[in-house]
Amino acid sequence: MSVFVVRAFVRLREMLANNRKLAGKIDELESRLDTHDSAIQDLIEAIKELMTPEDPPRKTYRIPASGREG
């Protein structure tokens, strides 16, 4: 049973180390993004604008006048 406990702790330690690396990389990316934040926001807005579909032109239907005279 102790082998399983040791393996579990080794895996737990590996997971914590990976999470620390990941957290460090995320912090690094956030610091980089702070300098480019406005440019990225402008790009996102432009992309969203391009993604919204334009309204199709509406067709107008006219009822033909009957041959009635007043």
N, C-alpha and C positions, 0 to 999 in steps of 0.2 A: 504494500500500500504506500510506503514512503516514496517509492520511485515515482508514482503518479503525482504525489504532492510536489516533489522536486521539479518534475516536468511542468507542472502547472505554474509554479513560481518562476521558472525560467521563461515560459511563454509570456507570463504577465510582465516580467522585466523587459522582454523584447518589445512588447506592445507599448509599454510606457516610453521606451527609447524612441520608437517610431513616431509616437504621438508628439514627443518633444521636438523631433526633427521637423515634423509637419507644422507644428505651431510656430517654430522659428521661421520656416519658409513663408508661412502666411503673414507673419509680422513683417518680414522683408518685403513681400509683395505690397502690403498695405502702405508701407513707407514709400515705396516707389509710386504707388498710385496716387498718393497725396499730392505729388508734384504734377501729375498728369490728369488730375481729377476733372478739371473743367473741360479739357480737350476730349476726354472719354465721354463725359456727359453730353457734349455737343454731338459726338459720333452716334451715341445711342439714340438721341432725339432724331437725328437725321435718318437713321435706320428705321426707327418706328414710323416716321413720316412716310418713308418709301413703302413700308409694309401695309399701311392702311389702304384699302382699295377705294378707288374713286367711285362715286355714285354713277351708275350708268344713266345715260340720257333717257328721260321719260318719253314714251311715245304718246302722242295725243290722238285720240280717236274722235272723229267727227261723224255725226249722224247726218246722212245726206238729206237734204231738204226734199220733202215730198212735193209733188206737183200741185199742191193746193194754192189757190189764189184766194186771198182774203176775204 
